[in-house]
Amino acid sequence: MKFEPYSNEEYSRVMKKFSANYSNTNHNFVIQNIQSKQKSSKHLPAICILKNILQRGKPTLMSTFLQENIGSIHKTDKFNIGHPLIDSTTPKWNRIIKGDVKGNFFPAQQFFDELIPKYLSEYQYIQQLLIPEIPINEITQVDVEEFRGQQVDFYLPQAALIIEIDGSQHIESEDKIRDNHTKKYGIRTIRIKVSDLNEENEIFLEKIQHIIARIEDKSSKQKEFKKQRHSLIALDDYARAFKSKPNLDNPFLISTAVIRFQLFILELLETGVLSLDNDWDFELIERDISGFSKIAIKDLFIWFDNILKLHKIDFTKPKITFKKVKSLDKFSNDKSTSGIK
């Protein structure tokens, strides 16, 4: 999906983080490129109430309507088991992973795109899990002024592992301070010099073995921990799911798509990009799960109908049109329409 530019410059675009689900797939996700400021409206209290309802649990019990359409998944034996969200498509981080644009030199990108498949083929699934350019304070969940604005090249949260690709500009004393700081929170840092990466020499291969050892160690510990906490999604679960073709009719995956789309719509309503007083036009790319959008919106409208009655506000459902597109370049360029595409 994409947005048409918002005419009011006071609205900046941000990334917001969420932790919500209807099932035990990955609870955490982000919504990017959305407006940052709340817009006052007669519907705003109901919008905020509904956002809180959907995020009241991890997982949250689905409404009667969703259970009728997706299934009462909370009553099944598999409900308390973790279901990994992963496929075999390599993420495209070209605009996120940093490098020397003028010199056309991107060693971290080379490590991600070429060297992980070459030297970590058995663990290639970590490409789906690595987060590039993530702030240190976000990793530790502790706001330390000294590290504000500082990011790491790659972070693998499932293994509490930082991977840094160090060029000549790195200062070892400063790196050591950062590494000792994250170490206090159980996070291991493995640093690879660009010169070693370019040569793929013995030092580089040794660092690869350190990465493998960390993954194996965490994987072994997660196996034991999972005996007590079945909802844990372990590294081994991701590895198995990566090698197998996902069942896109899986109700646990469909319910995950529904709640994420619902919170996305509520964010657009809260910031005034969408309005319950106007019709909605959607252009959607469905890369995996299909058919979730209409169910998600129908459920939202049932919620709004009941909540707004309590507020003594009449509710008329907006007219909605959906258009499916196959790729980003197929989105229309109609600037006369506002809202979401």
BALOBA-1460 file (C-alpha; in Angstrom, 3 decimals):
// residues 341
<rec num="1" residu="m" x="0.000" y="0.000" z="0.000"/>
<rec num="2" residu="k" x="1.091" y="3.592" z="-0.406"/>
<rec num="3" residu="f" x="-0.210" y="7.019" z="0.513"/>
<rec num="4" residu="e" x="-0.852" y="10.075" z="-1.547"/>
<rec num="5" residu="p" x="1.116" y="13.048" z="-0.188"/>
<rec num="6" residu="y" x="-0.676" y="14.867" z="2.613"/>
<rec num="7" residu="s" x="-1.192" y="18.540" z="1.832"/>
<rec num="8" residu="n" x="-0.566" y="19.787" z="5.373"/>
<rec num="9" residu="e" x="3.159" y="19.936" z="6.008"/>
<rec num="10" residu="e" x="2.729" y="19.875" z="9.789"/>
<rec num="11" residu="y" x="2.013" y="16.150" z="9.547"/>
<rec num="12" residu="s" x="5.252" y="14.242" z="9.483"/>
<rec num="13" residu="r" x="5.499" y="10.609" z="8.519"/>
<rec num="14" residu="v" x="6.705" y="8.126" z="11.115"/>
<rec num="15" residu="m" x="7.065" y="4.445" z="11.902"/>
<rec num="16" residu="k" x="4.902" y="3.170" z="14.757"/>
<rec num="17" residu="k" x="5.417" y="-0.055" z="16.674"/>
<rec num="18" residu="f" x="2.645" y="-2.386" z="17.729"/>
<rec num="19" residu="s" x="2.355" y="-5.542" z="19.789"/>
<rec num="20" residu="a" x="-0.981" y="-7.212" z="19.130"/>
<rec num="21" residu="n" x="-2.416" y="-10.413" z="17.693"/>
<rec num="22" residu="y" x="-5.360" y="-12.773" z="17.508"/>
<rec num="23" residu="s" x="-3.059" y="-15.820" z="17.499"/>
<rec num="24" residu="n" x="0.387" y="-16.921" z="18.644"/>
<rec num="25" residu="t" x="2.297" y="-15.838" z="15.584"/>
<rec num="26" residu="n" x="4.769" y="-12.949" z="15.892"/>
<rec num="27" residu="h" x="3.079" y="-10.330" z="18.073"/>
<rec num="28" residu="n" x="5.340" y="-7.394" z="17.216"/>
<rec num="29" residu="f" x="5.150" y="-5.422" z="13.987"/>
<rec num="30" residu="v" x="5.580" y="-1.895" z="12.638"/>
<rec num="31" residu="i" x="3.569" y="0.363" z="10.346"/>
<rec num="32" residu="q" x="5.703" y="2.714" z="8.294"/>
<rec num="33" residu="n" x="5.138" y="6.015" z="6.529"/>
<rec num="34" residu="i" x="2.035" y="7.062" z="8.465"/>
<rec num="35" residu="q" x="0.974" y="10.413" z="9.842"/>
<rec num="36" residu="s" x="2.202" y="11.229" z="13.326"/>
<rec num="37" residu="k" x="-0.438" y="13.621" z="14.649"/>
<rec num="38" residu="q" x="-3.880" y="12.767" z="15.941"/>
<rec num="39" residu="k" x="-6.757" y="14.635" z="14.288"/>
<rec num="40" residu="s" x="-9.757" y="15.635" z="16.395"/>
<rec num="41" residu="s" x="-13.165" y="14.363" z="15.236"/>
<rec num="42" residu="k" x="-16.477" y="13.212" z="16.674"/>
<rec num="43" residu="h" x="-15.361" y="9.632" z="16.023"/>
<rec num="44" residu="l" x="-11.956" y="9.931" z="17.709"/>
<rec num="45" residu="p" x="-13.016" y="8.568" z="21.148"/>
<rec num="46" residu="a" x="-14.541" y="5.478" z="19.497"/>
<rec num="47" residu="i" x="-11.415" y="4.985" z="17.369"/>
<rec num="48" residu="c" x="-9.166" y="5.098" z="20.441"/>
<rec num="49" residu="i" x="-11.453" y="2.751" z="22.377"/>
<rec num="50" residu="l" x="-11.396" y="0.229" z="19.560"/>
<rec num="51" residu="k" x="-7.595" y="0.424" z="19.279"/>
<rec num="52" residu="n" x="-7.355" y="-0.419" z="22.975"/>
<rec num="53" residu="i" x="-9.826" y="-3.302" z="22.626"/>
<rec num="54" residu="l" x="-7.851" y="-4.912" z="19.811"/>
<rec num="55" residu="q" x="-4.588" y="-4.561" z="21.742"/>
<rec num="56" residu="r" x="-5.908" y="-5.763" z="25.088"/>
<rec num="57" residu="g" x="-4.151" y="-9.120" z="24.906"/>
<rec num="58" residu="k" x="-1.430" y="-11.092" z="23.194"/>
<rec num="59" residu="p" x="-3.337" y="-12.795" z="21.760"/>
<rec num="60" residu="t" x="-6.689" y="-10.995" z="21.905"/>
<rec num="61" residu="l" x="-9.857" y="-13.109" z="21.614"/>
<rec num="62" residu="m" x="-11.457" y="-12.568" z="18.207"/>
<rec num="63" residu="s" x="-14.958" y="-11.158" z="17.893"/>
<rec num="64" residu="t" x="-17.922" y="-13.433" z="17.185"/>
<rec num="65" residu="f" x="-17.961" y="-12.203" z="13.581"/>
<rec num="66" residu="l" x="-14.308" y="-13.117" z="13.016"/>
<rec num="67" residu="q" x="-14.746" y="-16.502" z="14.671"/>
<rec num="68" residu="e" x="-17.622" y="-17.223" z="12.301"/>
<rec num="69" residu="n" x="-15.477" y="-16.315" z="9.294"/>
<rec num="70" residu="i" x="-12.026" y="-17.535" z="10.338"/>
<rec num="71" residu="g" x="-12.807" y="-20.101" z="13.026"/>
<rec num="72" residu="s" x="-12.708" y="-20.270" z="16.813"/>
<rec num="73" residu="i" x="-8.968" y="-20.772" z="16.823"/>
<rec num="74" residu="h" x="-8.696" y="-20.233" z="20.588"/>
<rec num="75" residu="k" x="-10.553" y="-23.540" z="21.078"/>
<rec num="76" residu="t" x="-8.078" y="-25.600" z="19.049"/>
<rec num="77" residu="d" x="-5.155" y="-27.616" z="20.411"/>
<rec num="78" residu="k" x="-2.698" y="-25.604" z="18.303"/>
<rec num="79" residu="f" x="-3.731" y="-22.216" z="19.684"/>
<rec num="80" residu="n" x="-1.091" y="-22.138" z="22.437"/>
<rec num="81" residu="i" x="1.674" y="-23.226" z="20.064"/>
<rec num="82" residu="g" x="3.863" y="-20.565" z="18.421"/>
<rec num="83" residu="h" x="3.506" y="-20.226" z="14.650"/>
<rec num="84" residu="p" x="6.479" y="-18.519" z="12.927"/>
<rec num="85" residu="l" x="5.929" y="-15.911" z="10.225"/>
<rec num="86" residu="i" x="8.698" y="-16.398" z="7.680"/>
<rec num="87" residu="d" x="9.125" y="-17.277" z="4.024"/>
<rec num="88" residu="s" x="12.009" y="-17.889" z="1.648"/>
<rec num="89" residu="t" x="12.028" y="-14.441" z="0.037"/>
<rec num="90" residu="t" x="15.130" y="-12.397" z="0.839"/>
<rec num="91" residu="p" x="14.166" y="-8.987" z="2.295"/>
<rec num="92" residu="k" x="15.186" y="-5.940" z="0.266"/>
<rec num="93" residu="w" x="17.062" y="-3.540" z="2.565"/>
<rec num="94" residu="n" x="18.844" y="-1.589" z="-0.186"/>
<rec num="95" residu="r" x="17.692" y="1.802" z="1.084"/>
<rec num="96" residu="i" x="18.148" y="0.916" z="4.755"/>
<rec num="97" residu="i" x="21.566" y="-0.726" z="4.976"/>
<rec num="98" residu="k" x="24.156" y="2.031" z="4.898"/>
<rec num="99" residu="g" x="27.259" y="2.357" z="2.761"/>
<rec num="100" residu="d" x="29.297" y="4.762" z="0.672"/>
<rec num="101" residu="v" x="26.888" y="5.939" z="-2.017"/>
<rec num="102" residu="k" x="29.426" y="8.124" z="-3.854"/>
<rec num="103" residu="g" x="31.997" y="5.362" z="-3.885"/>
<rec num="104" residu="n" x="29.390" y="2.692" z="-4.610"/>
<rec num="105" residu="f" x="30.764" y="0.690" z="-1.670"/>
<rec num="106" residu="f" x="28.313" y="-1.287" z="0.448"/>
<rec num="107" residu="p" x="30.119" y="-3.968" z="2.490"/>
<rec num="108" residu="a" x="27.222" y="-4.501" z="4.919"/>
<rec num="109" residu="q" x="24.865" y="-5.009" z="1.963"/>
<rec num="110" residu="q" x="27.365" y="-7.439" z="0.453"/>
<rec num="111" residu="f" x="27.497" y="-9.372" z="3.709"/>
<rec num="112" residu="f" x="23.712" y="-9.576" z="3.847"/>
<rec num="113" residu="d" x="22.996" y="-10.379" z="0.182"/>
<rec num="114" residu="e" x="25.988" y="-12.501" z="-0.811"/>
<rec num="115" residu="l" x="27.997" y="-13.782" z="2.130"/>
<rec num="116" residu="i" x="25.179" y="-15.031" z="4.355"/>
<rec num="117" residu="p" x="23.932" y="-17.401" z="1.611"/>
<rec num="118" residu="k" x="27.523" y="-18.397" z="0.808"/>
<rec num="119" residu="y" x="28.848" y="-19.083" z="4.312"/>
<rec num="120" residu="l" x="25.689" y="-19.472" z="6.383"/>
<rec num="121" residu="s" x="23.588" y="-21.487" z="3.946"/>
<rec num="122" residu="e" x="22.276" y="-23.752" z="6.712"/>
<rec num="123" residu="y" x="21.212" y="-20.650" z="8.625"/>
<rec num="124" residu="q" x="20.076" y="-18.511" z="5.700"/>
<rec num="125" residu="y" x="16.715" y="-18.045" z="7.387"/>
<rec num="126" residu="i" x="18.349" y="-15.409" z="9.598"/>
<rec num="127" residu="q" x="18.158" y="-13.039" z="6.617"/>
<rec num="128" residu="q" x="14.447" y="-12.841" z="7.391"/>
<rec num="129" residu="l" x="15.105" y="-12.104" z="11.063"/>
<rec num="130" residu="l" x="18.042" y="-9.696" z="10.954"/>
<rec num="131" residu="i" x="17.078" y="-6.080" z="11.577"/>
<rec num="132" residu="p" x="19.441" y="-3.551" z="9.932"/>
<rec num="133" residu="e" x="20.299" y="-0.118" z="11.312"/>
<rec num="134" residu="i" x="18.455" y="-0.512" z="14.600"/>
<rec num="135" residu="p" x="19.218" y="1.971" z="17.438"/>
<rec num="136" residu="i" x="21.189" y="0.670" z="20.406"/>
<rec num="137" residu="n" x="18.674" y="2.049" z="22.895"/>
<rec num="138" residu="e" x="15.925" y="0.195" z="21.077"/>
<rec num="139" residu="i" x="17.835" y="-3.065" z="21.387"/>
<rec num="140" residu="t" x="18.460" y="-2.712" z="25.116"/>
<rec num="141" residu="q" x="15.110" y="-1.005" z="25.817"/>
<rec num="142" residu="v" x="17.068" y="1.415" z="28.017"/>
<rec num="143" residu="d" x="17.367" y="5.070" z="27.023"/>
<rec num="144" residu="v" x="21.002" y="6.038" z="27.520"/>
<rec num="145" residu="e" x="21.854" y="9.527" z="26.309"/>
<rec num="146" residu="e" x="25.381" y="8.508" z="25.310"/>
<rec num="147" residu="f" x="23.996" y="6.091" z="22.701"/>
<rec num="148" residu="r" x="21.139" y="8.166" z="21.335"/>
<rec num="149" residu="g" x="21.284" y="8.254" z="17.553"/>
<rec num="150" residu="q" x="23.749" y="5.350" z="17.420"/>
<rec num="151" residu="q" x="22.756" y="2.275" z="15.434"/>
<rec num="152" residu="v" x="24.185" y="-1.155" z="14.754"/>
<rec num="153" residu="d" x="24.547" y="-2.722" z="11.319"/>
<rec num="154" residu="f" x="22.501" y="-5.844" z="12.077"/>
<rec num="155" residu="y" x="20.632" y="-7.217" z="15.072"/>
<rec num="156" residu="l" x="19.278" y="-10.757" z="15.389"/>
<rec num="157" residu="p" x="16.863" y="-10.511" z="18.343"/>
<rec num="158" residu="q" x="16.125" y="-14.250" z="18.478"/>
<rec num="159" residu="a" x="19.809" y="-14.865" z="19.261"/>
<rec num="160" residu="a" x="20.503" y="-11.570" z="21.091"/>
<rec num="161" residu="l" x="23.273" y="-11.017" z="18.554"/>
<rec num="162" residu="i" x="24.692" y="-7.826" z="17.037"/>
<rec num="163" residu="i" x="26.755" y="-8.088" z="13.855"/>
<rec num="164" residu="e" x="28.874" y="-5.063" z="12.959"/>
<rec num="165" residu="i" x="30.736" y="-4.542" z="9.687"/>
<rec num="166" residu="d" x="33.567" y="-2.200" z="10.654"/>
<rec num="167" residu="g" x="35.263" y="0.100" z="8.193"/>
<rec num="168" residu="s" x="38.411" y="2.111" z="8.761"/>
<rec num="169" residu="q" x="36.410" y="4.927" z="10.394"/>
<rec num="170" residu="h" x="35.607" y="2.836" z="13.465"/>
<rec num="171" residu="i" x="37.325" y="3.750" z="16.721"/>
<rec num="172" residu="e" x="38.054" y="0.618" z="18.756"/>
<rec num="173" residu="s" x="37.798" y="2.330" z="22.135"/>
<rec num="174" residu="e" x="34.301" y="3.627" z="21.321"/>
<rec num="175" residu="d" x="33.277" y="0.245" z="19.926"/>
<rec num="176" residu="k" x="34.397" y="-1.420" z="23.144"/>
<rec num="177" residu="i" x="32.235" y="0.946" z="25.227"/>
<rec num="178" residu="r" x="29.203" y="0.102" z="23.094"/>
<rec num="179" residu="d" x="29.895" y="-3.626" z="23.199"/>
<rec num="180" residu="n" x="30.311" y="-3.646" z="26.979"/>
<rec num="181" residu="h" x="27.064" y="-1.717" z="27.330"/>
<rec num="182" residu="t" x="25.009" y="-4.181" z="25.276"/>
<rec num="183" residu="k" x="26.807" y="-7.123" z="26.920"/>
<rec num="184" residu="k" x="25.234" y="-6.098" z="30.243"/>
<rec num="185" residu="y" x="21.879" y="-7.033" z="28.714"/>
<rec num="186" residu="g" x="23.016" y="-10.436" z="27.481"/>
<rec num="187" residu="i" x="23.694" y="-9.290" z="23.922"/>
<rec num="188" residu="r" x="26.730" y="-10.591" z="22.057"/>
<rec num="189" residu="t" x="28.510" y="-8.418" z="19.476"/>
<rec num="190" residu="i" x="30.535" y="-9.909" z="16.630"/>
<rec num="191" residu="r" x="32.585" y="-7.410" z="14.639"/>
<rec num="192" residu="i" x="33.849" y="-8.097" z="11.123"/>
<rec num="193" residu="k" x="36.396" y="-5.764" z="9.558"/>
<rec num="194" residu="v" x="35.683" y="-4.700" z="6.000"/>
<rec num="195" residu="s" x="39.214" y="-5.686" z="4.965"/>
<rec num="196" residu="d" x="38.632" y="-9.234" z="6.237"/>
<rec num="197" residu="l" x="35.211" y="-9.358" z="4.609"/>
<rec num="198" residu="n" x="36.639" y="-8.296" z="1.245"/>
<rec num="199" residu="e" x="39.326" y="-10.971" z="1.384"/>
<rec num="200" residu="e" x="37.054" y="-13.610" z="2.932"/>
<rec num="201" residu="n" x="40.171" y="-14.663" z="4.826"/>
<rec num="202" residu="e" x="40.686" y="-16.882" z="7.870"/>
<rec num="203" residu="i" x="39.748" y="-14.105" z="10.284"/>
<rec num="204" residu="f" x="36.485" y="-13.608" z="8.415"/>
<rec num="205" residu="l" x="35.764" y="-17.349" z="8.469"/>
<rec num="206" residu="e" x="36.468" y="-17.392" z="12.194"/>
<rec num="207" residu="k" x="33.867" y="-14.667" z="12.727"/>
<rec num="208" residu="i" x="31.379" y="-16.708" z="10.704"/>
<rec num="209" residu="q" x="31.971" y="-19.611" z="13.080"/>
<rec num="210" residu="h" x="31.325" y="-17.277" z="16.020"/>
<rec num="211" residu="i" x="27.969" y="-16.364" z="14.485"/>
<rec num="212" residu="i" x="27.103" y="-20.042" z="14.003"/>
<rec num="213" residu="a" x="28.128" y="-20.865" z="17.568"/>
<rec num="214" residu="r" x="25.900" y="-18.112" z="18.937"/>
<rec num="215" residu="i" x="22.914" y="-19.302" z="16.900"/>
<rec num="216" residu="e" x="23.452" y="-22.914" z="17.967"/>
<rec num="217" residu="d" x="23.846" y="-21.975" z="21.627"/>
<rec num="218" residu="k" x="20.649" y="-19.917" z="21.680"/>
<rec num="219" residu="s" x="18.800" y="-22.569" z="19.696"/>
<rec num="220" residu="s" x="19.749" y="-25.255" z="22.218"/>
<rec num="221" residu="k" x="18.607" y="-23.139" z="25.165"/>
<rec num="222" residu="q" x="15.332" y="-22.277" z="23.443"/>
<rec num="223" residu="k" x="14.536" y="-25.970" z="22.993"/>
<rec num="224" residu="e" x="14.648" y="-26.426" z="26.755"/>
<rec num="225" residu="f" x="12.728" y="-23.250" z="27.475"/>
<rec num="226" residu="k" x="10.015" y="-24.204" z="24.998"/>
<rec num="227" residu="k" x="9.156" y="-27.263" z="27.083"/>
<rec num="228" residu="q" x="7.622" y="-24.874" z="29.614"/>
<rec num="229" residu="r" x="6.463" y="-22.129" z="27.228"/>
<rec num="230" residu="h" x="4.889" y="-23.694" z="24.149"/>
<rec num="231" residu="s" x="4.012" y="-20.352" z="22.561"/>
<rec num="232" residu="l" x="7.708" y="-19.479" z="22.177"/>
<rec num="233" residu="i" x="8.766" y="-19.225" z="18.544"/>
<rec num="234" residu="a" x="12.289" y="-20.610" z="18.607"/>
<rec num="235" residu="l" x="15.068" y="-20.347" z="16.053"/>
<rec num="236" residu="d" x="14.446" y="-23.978" z="15.069"/>
<rec num="237" residu="d" x="10.811" y="-23.115" z="14.325"/>
<rec num="238" residu="y" x="11.928" y="-20.372" z="11.959"/>
<rec num="239" residu="a" x="14.428" y="-22.731" z="10.315"/>
<rec num="240" residu="r" x="11.776" y="-25.385" z="9.640"/>
<rec num="241" residu="a" x="9.223" y="-22.860" z="8.387"/>
<rec num="242" residu="f" x="11.838" y="-21.280" z="6.104"/>
<rec num="243" residu="k" x="12.423" y="-24.600" z="4.357"/>
<rec num="244" residu="s" x="8.750" y="-25.456" z="3.925"/>
<rec num="245" residu="k" x="6.060" y="-23.734" z="1.856"/>
<rec num="246" residu="p" x="3.641" y="-21.880" z="4.156"/>
<rec num="247" residu="n" x="-0.021" y="-22.832" z="4.193"/>
<rec num="248" residu="l" x="-1.671" y="-19.525" z="3.335"/>
<rec num="249" residu="d" x="-5.090" y="-20.876" z="4.330"/>
<rec num="250" residu="n" x="-3.852" y="-21.318" z="7.889"/>
<rec num="251" residu="p" x="-6.374" y="-19.504" z="10.157"/>
<rec num="252" residu="f" x="-3.563" y="-18.448" z="12.500"/>
<rec num="253" residu="l" x="-1.881" y="-16.561" z="9.657"/>
<rec num="254" residu="i" x="-5.157" y="-15.128" z="8.345"/>
<rec num="255" residu="s" x="-6.091" y="-13.808" z="11.798"/>
<rec num="256" residu="t" x="-2.658" y="-12.171" z="12.067"/>
<rec num="257" residu="a" x="-3.162" y="-10.395" z="8.746"/>
<rec num="258" residu="v" x="-6.620" y="-9.235" z="9.882"/>
<rec num="259" residu="i" x="-5.532" y="-7.599" z="13.140"/>
<rec num="260" residu="r" x="-2.553" y="-5.870" z="11.547"/>
<rec num="261" residu="f" x="-4.748" y="-4.453" z="8.803"/>
<rec num="262" residu="q" x="-7.350" y="-3.378" z="11.373"/>
<rec num="263" residu="l" x="-4.814" y="-1.448" z="13.417"/>
<rec num="264" residu="f" x="-3.508" y="0.089" z="10.215"/>
<rec num="265" residu="i" x="-7.007" y="1.336" z="9.344"/>
<rec num="266" residu="l" x="-7.500" y="2.674" z="12.872"/>
<rec num="267" residu="e" x="-4.228" y="4.598" z="12.617"/>
<rec num="268" residu="l" x="-5.415" y="6.187" z="9.379"/>
<rec num="269" residu="l" x="-8.726" y="7.107" z="10.987"/>
<rec num="270" residu="e" x="-7.039" y="8.540" z="14.070"/>
<rec num="271" residu="t" x="-4.796" y="10.808" z="12.011"/>
<rec num="272" residu="g" x="-7.514" y="11.889" z="9.584"/>
<rec num="273" residu="v" x="-6.127" y="10.183" z="6.484"/>
<rec num="274" residu="l" x="-9.383" y="8.211" z="6.422"/>
<rec num="275" residu="s" x="-12.749" y="9.361" z="7.759"/>
<rec num="276" residu="l" x="-15.897" y="7.474" z="8.685"/>
<rec num="277" residu="d" x="-17.828" y="10.257" z="6.950"/>
<rec num="278" residu="n" x="-16.223" y="9.692" z="3.534"/>
<rec num="279" residu="d" x="-15.905" y="6.787" z="1.117"/>
<rec num="280" residu="w" x="-12.697" y="4.742" z="0.978"/>
<rec num="281" residu="d" x="-10.701" y="3.675" z="-2.070"/>
<rec num="282" residu="f" x="-8.047" y="1.018" z="-1.585"/>
<rec num="283" residu="e" x="-5.298" y="-0.298" z="-3.792"/>
<rec num="284" residu="l" x="-3.739" y="-3.399" z="-2.284"/>
<rec num="285" residu="i" x="-0.866" y="-5.749" z="-2.906"/>
<rec num="286" residu="e" x="-1.515" y="-9.177" z="-1.401"/>
<rec num="287" residu="r" x="1.874" y="-10.864" z="-1.400"/>
<rec num="288" residu="d" x="0.821" y="-13.842" z="0.700"/>
<rec num="289" residu="i" x="-2.461" y="-13.934" z="2.646"/>
<rec num="290" residu="s" x="-5.470" y="-12.918" z="0.534"/>
<rec num="291" residu="g" x="-9.040" y="-11.931" z="1.325"/>
<rec num="292" residu="f" x="-8.272" y="-10.564" z="4.784"/>
<rec num="293" residu="s" x="-9.011" y="-6.895" z="4.081"/>
<rec num="294" residu="k" x="-12.767" y="-7.105" z="3.567"/>
<rec num="295" residu="i" x="-13.257" y="-9.328" z="6.618"/>
<rec num="296" residu="a" x="-11.122" y="-6.974" z="8.715"/>
<rec num="297" residu="i" x="-13.135" y="-3.900" z="7.727"/>
<rec num="298" residu="k" x="-16.522" y="-5.594" z="8.164"/>
<rec num="299" residu="d" x="-15.486" y="-6.506" z="11.695"/>
<rec num="300" residu="l" x="-14.368" y="-2.937" z="12.414"/>
<rec num="301" residu="f" x="-17.722" y="-1.609" z="11.237"/>
<rec num="302" residu="i" x="-19.575" y="-3.948" z="13.603"/>
<rec num="303" residu="w" x="-17.443" y="-2.626" z="16.447"/>
<rec num="304" residu="f" x="-18.028" y="0.990" z="15.424"/>
<rec num="305" residu="d" x="-21.767" y="0.483" z="15.085"/>
<rec num="306" residu="n" x="-21.992" y="-0.682" z="18.693"/>
<rec num="307" residu="i" x="-19.473" y="1.720" z="20.239"/>
<rec num="308" residu="l" x="-20.946" y="4.773" z="18.498"/>
<rec num="309" residu="k" x="-24.426" y="3.828" z="19.704"/>
<rec num="310" residu="l" x="-23.115" y="4.205" z="23.241"/>
<rec num="311" residu="h" x="-21.839" y="7.653" z="22.245"/>
<rec num="312" residu="k" x="-25.220" y="8.496" z="20.657"/>
<rec num="313" residu="i" x="-23.566" y="9.061" z="17.281"/>
<rec num="314" residu="d" x="-25.210" y="7.825" z="14.094"/>
<rec num="315" residu="f" x="-23.003" y="5.551" z="12.016"/>
<rec num="316" residu="t" x="-23.255" y="5.062" z="8.270"/>
<rec num="317" residu="k" x="-20.741" y="2.699" z="6.742"/>
<rec num="318" residu="p" x="-18.443" y="4.327" z="4.189"/>
<rec num="319" residu="k" x="-18.657" y="2.955" z="0.676"/>
<rec num="320" residu="i" x="-15.503" y="0.945" z="-0.005"/>
<rec num="321" residu="t" x="-13.826" y="-0.013" z="-3.271"/>
<rec num="322" residu="f" x="-10.883" y="-2.393" z="-3.533"/>
<rec num="323" residu="k" x="-8.417" y="-2.730" z="-6.369"/>
<rec num="324" residu="k" x="-5.697" y="-5.361" z="-6.256"/>
<rec num="325" residu="v" x="-2.367" y="-4.552" z="-7.889"/>
<rec num="326" residu="k" x="0.526" y="-6.918" z="-8.497"/>
<rec num="327" residu="s" x="3.502" y="-4.626" z="-7.873"/>
<rec num="328" residu="l" x="4.397" y="-1.202" z="-6.504"/>
<rec num="329" residu="d" x="4.764" y="0.309" z="-9.963"/>
<rec num="330" residu="k" x="1.140" y="-0.623" z="-10.717"/>
<rec num="331" residu="f" x="-0.268" y="1.794" z="-8.139"/>
<rec num="332" residu="s" x="-2.138" y="4.668" z="-9.736"/>
<rec num="333" residu="n" x="-0.739" y="8.197" z="-9.726"/>
<rec num="334" residu="d" x="-4.078" y="9.928" z="-9.329"/>
<rec num="335" residu="k" x="-3.279" y="12.972" z="-7.189"/>
<rec num="336" residu="s" x="-6.929" y="14.074" z="-7.061"/>
<rec num="337" residu="t" x="-7.782" y="11.458" z="-4.469"/>
<rec num="338" residu="s" x="-6.671" y="11.484" z="-0.867"/>
<rec num="339" residu="g" x="-6.250" y="8.714" z="1.648"/>
<rec num="340" residu="i" x="-4.713" y="5.290" z="1.387"/>
<rec num="341" residu="k" x="-3.582" y="3.306" z="-1.606"/>
